[in-house]
Amino acid sequence: MKLIMVAGCALALVLPVTALAYCTEPSFPIYTPRAPQKPSEPMCVTMQNCTQFDIDMYRQELDSWVEDLRRYVQKAQDVADEYAADALQFAKCELGQ
């Protein structure tokens, strides 16, 4: 029993630490953001009878959509950056670095 213990300790000292490490391959993120949908033009546009109120409301919807798009881009970039970092860490682990 002591011989096995001594052999195990000797083996642990000889092997590099990375040889004992388990490299986890990155998986695609479960959460991926969804792009917001562009608001539809008001029906009054096709009939060419929009009021100033209709135009102002549509502009507000467009402004809100643009802000949603900016948040979407940031979230998508964050997810991509996290995946890239995990992939780099995996590659370094596989190379024993």
HELIX and SHEET records of a PDB file:
HELIX    1   1 LYS A    2  VAL A   14  1                                  13    
HELIX    2   2 VAL A   17  LEU A   20  1                                   4    
HELIX    3   3 MET A   43  MET A   47  1                                   5    
HELIX    4   4 GLN A   52  LEU A   95  1                                  44    
END                                                                             
